[in-house]
Amino acid sequence: MPIRTDTKSKMRDACTTLPPVRMLTLCAVLTAVALVLSYLESLIPLPVPVPGVKLGFANIAVLSALYLLGGRGAFAVNIIRILLAGLMFTGFSAMLYALAGGILGVLVMILLKRTGLFSVFGVSVGGATAHIAGQLSLAVLVTHTVSIFMLLPALLISAVLSGLLIGFIAQLILRTPGLKRSVHEY
């Protein structure tokens, strides 16, 4: 059964309920996990003819942060992971595209979760599709080539599929017995 949030019993943003040291530690651990997943994903060649298709394994940590730490924690994990990956692996240009997609994607995930209408799967798919929209929009702005949007159908299909996969994995993690309690106990 998908994990759902409802507006009546929604937990306050963990940033306001966790001690600062605990919040910082959990963000650092999830950022490290996301960074390792980003690196491992870069080692997996995908046999797809469309440029820009990725599985988005780092979003497992971002989605987990959203449900465990709240929107601010997820935003911090995502942005710090993108900046570190850009400095360590991908370079400045790829980092800019990742930021465009990552910022839009995490903001959409935060908004979808706050509505209480979407499961982890819906939040994940929404974030993945917004990520694609952010990256393609930046590509159009940089290149002044609107025909880049011709990639949109193929990239949206890959975003939905990867969003479902990432949502499934994140849901398995979030269902770990005692996980939420251990994050919020102090």
Secondary structure by P-SEA (a helix, b strand, c coil): cccccccccccccccccccaaaaaaaaaaaaaaaaaaaaaaaaccccccccccccccaaaaaaaaaaaccaaaaaaaaaaaaaaaaaccccaaaaaaaaaaaaaaaaaaaaaaaaccccaaaaaaaaaaaaaaaaaaaaaaaacccccccaaaaaaaaaaaaaaaaaaaaaaaaaccaaaaaaacc
